[in-house]
Amino acid sequence: MRIYLSSSQPSDKSYHWASDIVSFNERVQNSEATSIVCDHFLSSFSHEEIGEVLKIIVSKMRLKSELTIIQPDITILSQKLSREEITEKTLNNILFTGRGIKSVSSAEIIQSLIPANLQVTQKHFDITTSNITIKARRVQ
């Protein structure tokens, strides 16, 4: 089962969409997911909740399945703002348009919260969108 966690539906209809952790937890059995995409999903939780949310997500993953996390990176955004490469209006549009944002994180923070049974296989910074993409594979 391929899962897409986001406030908006995926364009790829091969994914099963869940907009919140409750429906995801009810819909997906443990070790059932072969691929999970968290598209700006972790930002809908406070910093204190992200570690527990990741544990729930990982519990649904099969061995060797892949987790993709796409999030705005606060470090990149802060650098762009301080260098005047973006305006406050642009910053607000990136972070708050159409999403219930409770937190912003950096790639380092998110990676530090990924459970030990996942191995990070790829980390990409998209300077244009200020998003990070972290891919991890379940190894245990």
N, CA, C and O atoms as CSV, one atom per row, in Angstrom:
chain,resi,resn,atom,element,x,y,z
A,1,MET,N,N,0.850,-1.176,0.000
A,1,MET,CA,C,0.000,0.000,0.000
A,1,MET,C,C,0.896,1.240,0.000
A,1,MET,O,O,1.850,1.334,0.773
A,2,ARG,N,N,0.574,2.176,-0.869
A,2,ARG,CA,C,1.309,3.442,-0.977
A,2,ARG,C,C,0.458,4.539,-0.339
A,2,ARG,O,O,-0.719,4.696,-0.665
A,3,ILE,N,N,1.063,5.285,0.564
A,3,ILE,CA,C,0.340,6.271,1.363
A,3,ILE,C,C,0.887,7.661,1.103
A,3,ILE,O,O,2.096,7.849,0.967
A,4,TYR,N,N,-0.005,8.630,1.034
A,4,TYR,CA,C,0.354,10.033,0.855
A,4,TYR,C,C,-0.250,10.816,2.015
A,4,TYR,O,O,-1.469,10.962,2.103
A,5,LEU,N,N,0.602,11.317,2.904
A,5,LEU,CA,C,0.160,12.102,4.051
A,5,LEU,C,C,0.336,13.581,3.741
A,5,LEU,O,O,1.460,14.057,3.575
A,6,SER,N,N,-0.769,14.303,3.662
A,6,SER,CA,C,-0.722,15.725,3.319
A,6,SER,C,C,-2.096,16.332,3.550
A,6,SER,O,O,-3.098,15.624,3.647
A,7,SER,N,N,-2.123,17.651,3.637
A,7,SER,CA,C,-3.415,18.330,3.747
A,7,SER,C,C,-4.161,18.355,2.418
A,7,SER,O,O,-5.371,18.576,2.388
A,8,SER,N,N,-3.442,18.129,1.317
A,8,SER,CA,C,-4.092,18.109,0.001
A,8,SER,C,C,-3.861,16.765,-0.687
A,8,SER,O,O,-2.846,16.103,-0.471
A,9,GLN,N,N,-4.819,16.383,-1.513
A,9,GLN,CA,C,-4.767,15.086,-2.190
A,9,GLN,C,C,-3.618,15.027,-3.192
A,9,GLN,O,O,-3.254,16.038,-3.792
A,10,PRO,N,N,-3.052,13.839,-3.368
A,10,PRO,CA,C,-1.945,13.701,-4.329
A,10,PRO,C,C,-2.451,13.698,-5.764
A,10,PRO,O,O,-3.582,13.293,-6.032
A,11,SER,N,N,-1.612,14.150,-6.676
A,11,SER,CA,C,-1.979,14.069,-8.087
A,11,SER,C,C,-1.818,12.633,-8.592
A,11,SER,O,O,-2.505,12.221,-9.526
A,12,ASP,N,N,-0.918,11.879,-7.980
A,12,ASP,CA,C,-0.703,10.473,-8.329
A,12,ASP,C,C,-1.743,9.627,-7.599
A,12,ASP,O,O,-1.663,9.454,-6.382
A,13,LYS,N,N,-2.709,9.104,-8.334
A,13,LYS,CA,C,-3.829,8.367,-7.739
A,13,LYS,C,C,-3.464,6.957,-7.288
A,13,LYS,O,O,-4.320,6.233,-6.779
A,14,SER,N,N,-2.198,6.554,-7.467
A,14,SER,CA,C,-1.780,5.242,-6.971
A,14,SER,C,C,-1.536,5.278,-5.458
A,14,SER,O,O,-1.332,4.236,-4.834
A,15,TYR,N,N,-1.558,6.478,-4.876
A,15,TYR,CA,C,-1.386,6.632,-3.434
A,15,TYR,C,C,-2.743,6.708,-2.747
A,15,TYR,O,O,-3.695,7.270,-3.288
A,16,HIS,N,N,-2.819,6.134,-1.545
A,16,HIS,CA,C,-3.982,6.306,-0.680
A,16,HIS,C,C,-3.710,7.536,0.166
A,16,HIS,O,O,-2.663,7.635,0.806
A,17,TRP,N,N,-4.641,8.466,0.173
A,17,TRP,CA,C,-4.448,9.748,0.830
A,17,TRP,C,C,-4.982,9.734,2.255
A,17,TRP,O,O,-6.064,9.210,2.521
A,18,ALA,N,N,-4.209,10.315,3.166
A,18,ALA,CA,C,-4.660,10.557,4.540
A,18,ALA,C,C,-4.255,11.974,4.896
A,18,ALA,O,O,-3.103,12.367,4.716
A,19,SER,N,N,-5.199,12.728,5.397
A,19,SER,CA,C,-4.921,14.138,5.710
A,19,SER,C,C,-4.553,14.353,7.175
A,19,SER,O,O,-4.116,15.440,7.552
A,20,ASP,N,N,-4.728,13.318,8.006
A,20,ASP,CA,C,-4.381,13.466,9.415
A,20,ASP,C,C,-3.896,12.131,9.975
A,20,ASP,O,O,-4.097,11.081,9.364
A,21,ILE,N,N,-3.267,12.182,11.118
A,21,ILE,CA,C,-2.648,10.994,11.703
A,21,ILE,C,C,-3.692,9.991,12.194
A,21,ILE,O,O,-3.434,8.787,12.189
A,22,VAL,N,N,-4.851,10.458,12.610
A,22,VAL,CA,C,-5.892,9.550,13.098
A,22,VAL,C,C,-6.409,8.666,11.959
A,22,VAL,O,O,-6.473,7.446,12.106
A,23,SER,N,N,-6.779,9.273,10.823
A,23,SER,CA,C,-7.283,8.465,9.703
A,23,SER,C,C,-6.185,7.564,9.154
A,23,SER,O,O,-6.463,6.432,8.759
A,24,PHE,N,N,-4.942,8.043,9.120
A,24,PHE,CA,C,-3.819,7.217,8.691
A,24,PHE,C,C,-3.668,6.013,9.608
A,24,PHE,O,O,-3.541,4.885,9.131
A,25,ASN,N,N,-3.681,6.235,10.901
A,25,ASN,CA,C,-3.496,5.161,11.877
A,25,ASN,C,C,-4.619,4.129,11.802
A,25,ASN,O,O,-4.377,2.936,11.981
A,26,GLU,N,N,-5.844,4.582,11.539
A,26,GLU,CA,C,-6.983,3.671,11.437
A,26,GLU,C,C,-6.997,2.905,10.114
A,26,GLU,O,O,-7.377,1.735,10.080
A,27,ARG,N,N,-6.588,3.551,9.038
A,27,ARG,CA,C,-6.672,2.974,7.701
A,27,ARG,C,C,-5.542,1.997,7.388
A,27,ARG,O,O,-5.760,1.017,6.675
A,28,VAL,N,N,-4.351,2.243,7.901
A,28,VAL,CA,C,-3.174,1.469,7.525
A,28,VAL,C,C,-2.769,0.544,8.671
A,28,VAL,O,O,-2.538,0.995,9.793
A,29,GLN,N,N,-2.687,-0.746,8.380
A,29,GLN,CA,C,-2.270,-1.723,9.377
A,29,GLN,C,C,-0.761,-1.653,9.589
A,29,GLN,O,O,-0.037,-1.141,8.735
A,30,ASN,N,N,-0.285,-2.162,10.717
A,30,ASN,CA,C,1.150,-2.211,10.972
A,30,ASN,C,C,1.847,-3.023,9.896
A,30,ASN,O,O,1.349,-4.070,9.482
A,31,SER,N,N,2.983,-2.552,9.448
A,31,SER,CA,C,3.827,-3.195,8.422
A,31,SER,C,C,3.106,-3.394,7.093
A,31,SER,O,O,3.417,-4.339,6.368
A,32,GLU,N,N,2.159,-2.538,6.758
A,32,GLU,CA,C,1.401,-2.674,5.515
A,32,GLU,C,C,1.901,-1.744,4.406
A,32,GLU,O,O,1.763,-2.076,3.228
A,33,ALA,N,N,2.464,-0.619,4.744
A,33,ALA,CA,C,2.827,0.390,3.742
A,33,ALA,C,C,4.151,0.046,3.061
A,33,ALA,O,O,5.134,-0.304,3.714
A,34,THR,N,N,4.150,0.153,1.744
A,34,THR,CA,C,5.377,-0.055,0.971
A,34,THR,C,C,6.075,1.260,0.663
A,34,THR,O,O,7.278,1.283,0.403
A,35,SER,N,N,5.321,2.356,0.692
A,35,SER,CA,C,5.864,3.684,0.438
A,35,SER,C,C,4.976,4.702,1.136
A,35,SER,O,O,3.751,4.645,1.033
A,36,ILE,N,N,5.603,5.635,1.848
A,36,ILE,CA,C,4.862,6.701,2.505
A,36,ILE,C,C,5.524,8.030,2.143
A,36,ILE,O,O,6.736,8.196,2.282
A,37,VAL,N,N,4.703,8.969,1.679
A,37,VAL,CA,C,5.171,10.320,1.389
A,37,VAL,C,C,4.507,11.257,2.398
A,37,VAL,O,O,3.281,11.309,2.496
A,38,CYS,N,N,5.321,11.991,3.140
A,38,CYS,CA,C,4.837,13.020,4.071
A,38,CYS,C,C,5.116,14.368,3.425
A,38,CYS,O,O,6.220,14.902,3.539
A,39,ASP,N,N,4.122,14.912,2.753
A,39,ASP,CA,C,4.288,16.165,2.025
A,39,ASP,C,C,3.798,17.319,2.888
A,39,ASP,O,O,2.597,17.575,2.970
A,40,HIS,N,N,4.732,18.012,3.530
A,40,HIS,CA,C,4.432,19.120,4.434
A,40,HIS,C,C,3.521,18.669,5.580
A,40,HIS,O,O,2.772,19.471,6.138
A,41,PHE,N,N,3.589,17.397,5.919
A,41,PHE,CA,C,2.716,16.809,6.936
A,41,PHE,C,C,3.230,17.054,8.346
A,41,PHE,O,O,2.445,17.355,9.244
A,42,LEU,N,N,4.534,16.930,8.553
A,42,LEU,CA,C,5.087,17.052,9.908
A,42,LEU,C,C,4.917,18.453,10.480
A,42,LEU,O,O,4.899,18.622,11.699
A,43,SER,N,N,4.793,19.451,9.628
A,43,SER,CA,C,4.601,20.829,10.096
A,43,SER,C,C,3.257,21.040,10.770
A,43,SER,O,O,3.051,22.052,11.441
A,44,SER,N,N,2.348,20.104,10.600
A,44,SER,CA,C,1.034,20.243,11.239
A,44,SER,C,C,1.065,19.786,12.699
A,44,SER,O,O,0.035,19.762,13.372
A,45,PHE,N,N,2.261,19.421,13.181
A,45,PHE,CA,C,2.438,19.003,14.571
A,45,PHE,C,C,3.457,19.914,15.251
A,45,PHE,O,O,4.317,20.503,14.596
A,46,SER,N,N,3.347,20.020,16.571
A,46,SER,CA,C,4.333,20.797,17.323
A,46,SER,C,C,5.660,20.040,17.329
A,46,SER,O,O,5.705,18.842,17.048
A,47,HIS,N,N,6.731,20.751,17.652
A,47,HIS,CA,C,8.050,20.103,17.730
A,47,HIS,C,C,8.019,18.908,18.676
A,47,HIS,O,O,8.638,17.881,18.400
A,48,GLU,N,N,7.309,19.037,19.781
A,48,GLU,CA,C,7.247,17.969,20.773
A,48,GLU,C,C,6.542,16.727,20.241
A,48,GLU,O,O,6.815,15.624,20.714
A,49,GLU,N,N,5.653,16.875,19.281
A,49,GLU,CA,C,4.874,15.748,18.757
A,49,GLU,C,C,5.558,15.022,17.592
A,49,GLU,O,O,5.223,13.870,17.318
A,50,ILE,N,N,6.487,15.652,16.913
A,50,ILE,CA,C,7.043,15.098,15.674
A,50,ILE,C,C,7.685,13.732,15.880
A,50,ILE,O,O,7.485,12.838,15.057
A,51,GLY,N,N,8.445,13.544,16.943
A,51,GLY,CA,C,9.084,12.255,17.205
A,51,GLY,C,C,8.076,11.128,17.337
A,51,GLY,O,O,8.271,10.051,16.774
A,52,GLU,N,N,7.002,11.365,18.073
A,52,GLU,CA,C,5.957,10.341,18.248
A,52,GLU,C,C,5.205,10.081,16.949
A,52,GLU,O,O,4.865,8.938,16.643
A,53,VAL,N,N,4.948,11.130,16.191
A,53,VAL,CA,C,4.271,10.969,14.899
A,53,VAL,C,C,5.128,10.108,13.965
A,53,VAL,O,O,4.615,9.225,13.277
A,54,LEU,N,N,6.427,10.374,13.950
A,54,LEU,CA,C,7.323,9.566,13.113
A,54,LEU,C,C,7.314,8.100,13.548
A,54,LEU,O,O,7.372,7.210,12.700
A,55,LYS,N,N,7.243,7.836,14.847
A,55,LYS,CA,C,7.174,6.449,15.330
A,55,LYS,C,C,5.910,5.755,14.818
A,55,LYS,O,O,5.957,4.591,14.421
A,56,ILE,N,N,4.789,6.466,14.829
A,56,ILE,CA,C,3.532,5.891,14.317
A,56,ILE,C,C,3.656,5.601,12.826
A,56,ILE,O,O,3.264,4.531,12.360
A,57,ILE,N,N,4.204,6.558,12.084
A,57,ILE,CA,C,4.370,6.388,10.642
A,57,ILE,C,C,5.260,5.193,10.341
A,57,ILE,O,O,4.926,4.361,9.498
A,58,VAL,N,N,6.384,5.108,11.023
A,58,VAL,CA,C,7.337,4.020,10.776
A,58,VAL,C,C,6.739,2.664,11.145
A,58,VAL,O,O,7.069,1.663,10.508
A,59,SER,N,N,5.881,2.602,12.142
A,59,SER,CA,C,5.260,1.320,12.529
A,59,SER,C,C,4.397,0.743,11.417
A,59,SER,O,O,4.137,-0.460,11.398
A,60,LYS,N,N,3.956,1.572,10.506
A,60,LYS,CA,C,3.103,1.120,9.407
A,60,LYS,C,C,3.903,0.651,8.193
A,60,LYS,O,O,3.328,0.143,7.230
A,61,MET,N,N,5.223,0.820,8.236
A,61,MET,CA,C,6.071,0.522,7.083
A,61,MET,C,C,6.540,-0.934,7.073
A,61,MET,O,O,6.913,-1.486,8.109
A,62,ARG,N,N,6.514,-1.542,5.893
A,62,ARG,CA,C,7.101,-2.863,5.700
A,62,ARG,C,C,8.619,-2.753,5.703
A,62,ARG,O,O,9.172,-1.671,5.509
A,63,LEU,N,N,9.280,-3.868,5.923
A,63,LEU,CA,C,10.726,-3.926,5.805
A,63,LEU,C,C,11.120,-3.537,4.389
A,63,LEU,O,O,10.508,-4.012,3.432
A,64,LYS,N,N,12.114,-2.695,4.234
A,64,LYS,CA,C,12.632,-2.172,2.967
A,64,LYS,C,C,11.710,-1.165,2.289
A,64,LYS,O,O,11.976,-0.756,1.159
A,65,SER,N,N,10.626,-0.755,2.958
A,65,SER,CA,C,9.766,0.274,2.378
A,65,SER,C,C,10.439,1.634,2.533
A,65,SER,O,O,11.394,1.783,3.295
A,66,GLU,N,N,9.925,2.628,1.798
A,66,GLU,CA,C,10.569,3.938,1.767
A,66,GLU,C,C,9.657,5.020,2.327
A,66,GLU,O,O,8.459,5.057,2.044
A,67,LEU,N,N,10.250,5.898,3.127
A,67,LEU,CA,C,9.575,7.074,3.662
A,67,LEU,C,C,10.200,8.297,3.017
A,67,LEU,O,O,11.421,8.451,3.023
A,68,THR,N,N,9.365,9.170,2.460
A,68,THR,CA,C,9.832,10.426,1.874
A,68,THR,C,C,9.204,11.572,2.656
A,68,THR,O,O,7.982,11.669,2.774
A,69,ILE,N,N,10.061,12.436,3.185
A,69,ILE,CA,C,9.599,13.591,3.951
A,69,ILE,C,C,9.944,14.850,3.161
A,69,ILE,O,O,11.104,15.089,2.826
A,70,ILE,N,N,8.925,15.645,2.871
A,70,ILE,CA,C,9.108,16.914,2.161
A,70,ILE,C,C,8.616,18.016,3.099
A,70,ILE,O,O,7.453,18.028,3.501
A,71,GLN,N,N,9.506,18.930,3.438
A,71,GLN,CA,C,9.193,19.989,4.386
A,71,GLN,C,C,9.928,21.264,4.012
A,71,GLN,O,O,11.007,21.199,3.422
A,72,PRO,N,N,9.368,22.423,4.343
A,72,PRO,CA,C,10.164,23.647,4.232
A,72,PRO,C,C,11.265,23.603,5.285
A,72,PRO,O,O,11.034,23.158,6.409
A,73,ASP,N,N,12.441,24.057,4.931
A,73,ASP,CA,C,13.575,24.049,5.851
A,73,ASP,C,C,13.767,25.447,6.418
A,73,ASP,O,O,14.022,26.395,5.675
A,74,ILE,N,N,13.644,25.574,7.727
A,74,ILE,CA,C,13.719,26.890,8.370
A,74,ILE,C,C,15.109,27.508,8.233
A,74,ILE,O,O,15.237,28.731,8.187
A,75,THR,N,N,16.146,26.678,8.167
A,75,THR,CA,C,17.498,27.219,8.018
A,75,THR,C,C,17.659,27.903,6.668
A,75,THR,O,O,18.180,29.016,6.592
A,76,ILE,N,N,17.212,27.238,5.596
A,76,ILE,CA,C,17.301,27.830,4.258
A,76,ILE,C,C,16.456,29.098,4.184
A,76,ILE,O,O,16.897,30.114,3.646
A,77,LEU,N,N,15.250,29.037,4.721
A,77,LEU,CA,C,14.361,30.203,4.682
A,77,LEU,C,C,14.957,31.377,5.460
A,77,LEU,O,O,14.883,32.522,5.013
A,78,SER,N,N,15.538,31.097,6.602
A,78,SER,CA,C,16.149,32.167,7.403
A,78,SER,C,C,17.321,32.802,6.670
A,78,SER,O,O,17.477,34.023,6.679
A,79,GLN,N,N,18.137,31.983,6.043
A,79,GLN,CA,C,19.268,32.511,5.280
A,79,GLN,C,C,18.790,33.382,4.129
A,79,GLN,O,O,19.332,34.462,3.897
A,80,LYS,N,N,17.778,32.917,3.410
A,80,LYS,CA,C,17.246,33.700,2.296
A,80,LYS,C,C,16.670,35.033,2.773
A,80,LYS,O,O,16.849,36.065,2.127
A,81,LEU,N,N,15.983,34.996,3.902
A,81,LEU,CA,C,15.395,36.221,4.441
A,81,LEU,C,C,16.491,37.188,4.883
A,81,LEU,O,O,16.405,38.383,4.600
A,82,SER,N,N,17.512,36.696,5.565
A,82,SER,CA,C,18.577,37.590,6.040
A,82,SER,C,C,19.414,38.153,4.889
A,82,SER,O,O,19.971,39.245,5.006
A,83,ARG,N,N,19.504,37.420,3.785
A,83,ARG,CA,C,20.237,37.907,2.604
A,83,ARG,C,C,19.347,38.743,1.686
A,83,ARG,O,O,19.780,39.209,0.632
A,84,GLU,N,N,18.107,38.919,2.105
A,84,GLU,CA,C,17.107,39.658,1.333
A,84,GLU,C,C,16.859,39.047,-0.039
A,84,GLU,O,O,16.571,39.753,-1.005
A,85,GLU,N,N,16.975,37.708,-0.108
A,85,GLU,CA,C,16.647,36.981,-1.337
A,85,GLU,C,C,15.154,36.720,-1.427
A,85,GLU,O,O,14.622,36.487,-2.512
A,86,ILE,N,N,14.474,36.760,-0.274
A,86,ILE,CA,C,13.016,36.650,-0.235
A,86,ILE,C,C,12.493,37.722,0.711
A,86,ILE,O,O,13.217,38.228,1.569
A,87,THR,N,N,11.223,38.055,0.533
A,87,THR,CA,C,10.584,39.043,1.400
A,87,THR,C,C,9.810,38.320,2.504
A,87,THR,O,O,9.615,37.106,2.442
A,88,GLU,N,N,9.377,39.071,3.502
A,88,GLU,CA,C,8.541,38.483,4.549
A,88,GLU,C,C,7.254,37.916,3.955
A,88,GLU,O,O,6.759,36.883,4.405
A,89,LYS,N,N,6.723,38.586,2.955
A,89,LYS,CA,C,5.503,38.102,2.305
A,89,LYS,C,C,5.745,36.740,1.667
A,89,LYS,O,O,4.915,35.841,1.799
A,90,THR,N,N,6.867,36.577,0.980
A,90,THR,CA,C,7.199,35.296,0.370
A,90,THR,C,C,7.379,34.226,1.438
A,90,THR,O,O,6.906,33.101,1.277
A,91,LEU,N,N,8.052,34.567,2.517
A,91,LEU,CA,C,8.248,33.635,3.626
A,91,LEU,C,C,6.904,33.154,4.163
A,91,LEU,O,O,6.700,31.958,4.368
A,92,ASN,N,N,6.003,34.084,4.384
A,92,ASN,CA,C,4.676,33.720,4.879
A,92,ASN,C,C,3.899,32.873,3.883
A,92,ASN,O,O,3.184,31.954,4.281
A,93,ASN,N,N,4.029,33.169,2.587
A,93,ASN,CA,C,3.356,32.358,1.573
A,93,ASN,C,C,3.888,30.933,1.557
A,93,ASN,O,O,3.115,29.987,1.405
A,94,ILE,N,N,5.193,30.768,1.710
A,94,ILE,CA,C,5.790,29.438,1.718
A,94,ILE,C,C,5.304,28.642,2.929
A,94,ILE,O,O,4.967,27.464,2.811
A,95,LEU,N,N,5.271,29.281,4.071
A,95,LEU,CA,C,4.962,28.562,5.302
A,95,LEU,C,C,3.474,28.394,5.583
A,95,LEU,O,O,3.058,27.346,6.077
A,96,PHE,N,N,2.674,29.394,5.279
A,96,PHE,CA,C,1.327,29.388,5.823
A,96,PHE,C,C,0.177,29.318,4.820
A,96,PHE,O,O,-0.979,29.256,5.238
A,97,THR,N,N,0.444,29.324,3.537
A,97,THR,CA,C,-0.643,29.301,2.565
A,97,THR,C,C,-1.278,27.914,2.508
A,97,THR,O,O,-0.644,26.941,2.099
A,98,GLY,N,N,-2.528,27.842,2.922
A,98,GLY,CA,C,-3.318,26.625,2.779
A,98,GLY,C,C,-2.958,25.488,3.700
A,98,GLY,O,O,-3.428,24.371,3.484
A,99,ARG,N,N,-2.144,25.713,4.722
A,99,ARG,CA,C,-1.760,24.619,5.606
A,99,ARG,C,C,-1.908,25.058,7.057
A,99,ARG,O,O,-1.732,26.230,7.389
A,100,GLY,N,N,-2.232,24.102,7.905
A,100,GLY,CA,C,-2.266,24.355,9.340
A,100,GLY,C,C,-0.893,24.107,9.931
A,100,GLY,O,O,-0.596,22.990,10.355
A,101,ILE,N,N,-0.057,25.119,9.965
A,101,ILE,CA,C,1.329,24.991,10.421
A,101,ILE,C,C,1.404,25.183,11.936
A,101,ILE,O,O,0.914,26.176,12.472
A,102,LYS,N,N,2.025,24.217,12.617
A,102,LYS,CA,C,2.279,24.339,14.048
A,102,LYS,C,C,3.759,24.429,14.352
A,102,LYS,O,O,4.143,24.832,15.451
A,103,SER,N,N,4.607,24.055,13.383
A,103,SER,CA,C,6.047,24.120,13.614
A,103,SER,C,C,6.792,24.171,12.289
A,103,SER,O,O,6.254,23.807,11.244
A,104,VAL,N,N,8.021,24.623,12.348
A,104,VAL,CA,C,8.945,24.545,11.220
A,104,VAL,C,C,10.232,23.945,11.750
A,104,VAL,O,O,10.611,24.176,12.899
A,105,SER,N,N,10.894,23.183,10.917
A,105,SER,CA,C,12.086,22.461,11.340
A,105,SER,C,C,13.169,22.581,10.293
A,105,SER,O,O,12.947,23.062,9.182
A,106,SER,N,N,14.338,22.131,10.678
A,106,SER,CA,C,15.445,22.030,9.735
A,106,SER,C,C,15.656,20.563,9.384
A,106,SER,O,O,15.138,19.671,10.055
A,107,ALA,N,N,16.415,20.328,8.333
A,107,ALA,CA,C,16.725,18.956,7.928
A,107,ALA,C,C,17.403,18.210,9.063
A,107,ALA,O,O,17.129,17.029,9.281
A,108,GLU,N,N,18.284,18.883,9.789
A,108,GLU,CA,C,19.016,18.234,10.873
A,108,GLU,C,C,18.081,17.782,11.991
A,108,GLU,O,O,18.228,16.679,12.516
A,109,ILE,N,N,17.131,18.621,12.351
A,109,ILE,CA,C,16.185,18.257,13.416
A,109,ILE,C,C,15.333,17.073,12.982
A,109,ILE,O,O,15.179,16.113,13.736
A,110,ILE,N,N,14.778,17.130,11.777
A,110,ILE,CA,C,13.938,16.032,11.308
A,110,ILE,C,C,14.745,14.745,11.234
A,110,ILE,O,O,14.273,13.692,11.661
A,111,GLN,N,N,15.954,14.820,10.699
A,111,GLN,CA,C,16.786,13.622,10.589
A,111,GLN,C,C,17.110,13.057,11.975
A,111,GLN,O,O,17.175,11.839,12.140
A,112,SER,N,N,17.313,13.912,12.958
A,112,SER,CA,C,17.613,13.423,14.310
A,112,SER,C,C,16.415,12.730,14.949
A,112,SER,O,O,16.592,11.930,15.867
A,113,LEU,N,N,15.207,13.017,14.489
A,113,LEU,CA,C,13.995,12.413,15.040
A,113,LEU,C,C,13.578,11.129,14.324
A,113,LEU,O,O,12.669,10.434,14.780
A,114,ILE,N,N,14.223,10.814,13.225
A,114,ILE,CA,C,13.893,9.594,12.485
A,114,ILE,C,C,14.323,8.396,13.322
A,114,ILE,O,O,15.476,8.327,13.749
A,115,PRO,N,N,13.415,7.450,13.564
A,115,PRO,CA,C,13.748,6.284,14.389
A,115,PRO,C,C,14.940,5.486,13.846
A,115,PRO,O,O,15.245,5.532,12.654
A,116,ALA,N,N,15.594,4.766,14.735
A,116,ALA,CA,C,16.832,4.043,14.414
A,116,ALA,C,C,16.624,2.917,13.406
A,116,ALA,O,O,17.580,2.493,12.756
A,117,ASN,N,N,15.397,2.425,13.263
A,117,ASN,CA,C,15.169,1.327,12.312
A,117,ASN,C,C,14.988,1.817,10.871
A,117,ASN,O,O,14.635,1.040,9.984
A,118,LEU,N,N,15.232,3.118,10.648
A,118,LEU,CA,C,15.248,3.676,9.298
A,118,LEU,C,C,16.653,4.141,8.974
A,118,LEU,O,O,17.364,4.660,9.834
A,119,GLN,N,N,17.044,3.951,7.726
A,119,GLN,CA,C,18.338,4.432,7.255
A,119,GLN,C,C,18.091,5.519,6.218
A,119,GLN,O,O,17.405,5.289,5.222
A,120,VAL,N,N,18.647,6.701,6.451
A,120,VAL,CA,C,18.496,7.802,5.495
A,120,VAL,C,C,19.294,7.448,4.247
A,120,VAL,O,O,20.492,7.173,4.320
A,121,THR,N,N,18.615,7.458,3.098
A,121,THR,CA,C,19.254,7.099,1.836
A,121,THR,C,C,19.502,8.304,0.946
A,121,THR,O,O,20.326,8.247,0.033
A,122,GLN,N,N,18.789,9.399,1.211
A,122,GLN,CA,C,18.937,10.585,0.367
A,122,GLN,C,C,18.462,11.809,1.131
A,122,GLN,O,O,17.485,11.759,1.878
A,123,LYS,N,N,19.182,12.917,0.925
A,123,LYS,CA,C,18.763,14.199,1.489
A,123,LYS,C,C,19.003,15.249,0.413
A,123,LYS,O,O,20.111,15.372,-0.109
A,124,HIS,N,N,17.970,15.998,0.088
A,124,HIS,CA,C,18.057,16.980,-0.989
A,124,HIS,C,C,17.504,18.316,-0.503
A,124,HIS,O,O,16.444,18.376,0.119
A,125,PHE,N,N,18.240,19.382,-0.797
A,125,PHE,CA,C,17.789,20.734,-0.495
A,125,PHE,C,C,17.407,21.398,-1.805
A,125,PHE,O,O,18.233,21.509,-2.711
A,126,ASP,N,N,16.161,21.840,-1.913
A,126,ASP,CA,C,15.702,22.570,-3.092
A,126,ASP,C,C,15.720,24.054,-2.750
A,126,ASP,O,O,14.819,24.566,-2.085
A,127,ILE,N,N,16.747,24.722,-3.210
A,127,ILE,CA,C,16.933,26.130,-2.885
A,127,ILE,C,C,15.795,26.979,-3.440
A,127,ILE,O,O,15.413,27.968,-2.815
A,128,THR,N,N,15.245,26.620,-4.595
A,128,THR,CA,C,14.172,27.397,-5.216
A,128,THR,C,C,12.921,27.418,-4.354
A,128,THR,O,O,12.331,28.477,-4.142
A,129,THR,N,N,12.510,26.250,-3.851
A,129,THR,CA,C,11.288,26.168,-3.057
A,129,THR,C,C,11.542,26.235,-1.554
A,129,THR,O,O,10.602,26.350,-0.768
A,130,SER,N,N,12.811,26.163,-1.155
A,130,SER,CA,C,13.223,26.129,0.261
A,130,SER,C,C,12.746,24.870,0.969
A,130,SER,O,O,12.602,24.855,2.191
A,131,ASN,N,N,12.503,23.819,0.201
A,131,ASN,CA,C,12.081,22.546,0.774
A,131,ASN,C,C,13.261,21.597,0.896
A,131,ASN,O,O,14.218,21.654,0.124
A,132,ILE,N,N,13.163,20.734,1.879
A,132,ILE,CA,C,14.086,19.622,1.986
A,132,ILE,C,C,13.309,18.358,1.650
A,132,ILE,O,O,12.105,18.276,1.897
A,133,THR,N,N,13.990,17.392,1.097
A,133,THR,CA,C,13.413,16.079,0.885
A,133,THR,C,C,14.367,15.083,1.514
A,133,THR,O,O,15.546,15.026,1.166
A,134,ILE,N,N,13.851,14.309,2.434
A,134,ILE,CA,C,14.633,13.260,3.076
A,134,ILE,C,C,13.974,11.933,2.736
A,134,ILE,O,O,12.775,11.752,2.951
A,135,LYS,N,N,14.766,11.003,2.202
A,135,LYS,CA,C,14.272,9.661,1.931
A,135,LYS,C,C,14.969,8.689,2.855
A,135,LYS,O,O,16.184,8.750,3.038
A,136,ALA,N,N,14.191,7.792,3.438
A,136,ALA,CA,C,14.741,6.798,4.359
A,136,ALA,C,C,14.088,5.445,4.074
A,136,ALA,O,O,12.926,5.369,3.674
A,137,ARG,N,N,14.844,4.403,4.287
A,137,ARG,CA,C,14.365,3.044,4.058
A,137,ARG,C,C,14.353,2.294,5.370
A,137,ARG,O,O,15.281,2.414,6.170
A,138,ARG,N,N,13.294,1.512,5.596
A,138,ARG,CA,C,13.188,0.703,6.815
A,138,ARG,C,C,14.134,-0.478,6.693
A,138,ARG,O,O,14.057,-1.253,5.740
A,139,VAL,N,N,15.028,-0.611,7.666
A,139,VAL,CA,C,16.019,-1.692,7.637
A,139,VAL,C,C,15.776,-2.738,8.725
A,139,VAL,O,O,16.364,-3.818,8.660
A,140,GLN,N,N,14.962,-2.468,9.686
A,140,GLN,CA,C,14.647,-3.432,10.757
A,140,GLN,C,C,13.161,-3.446,11.008
A,140,GLN,O,O,12.688,-4.188,11.869
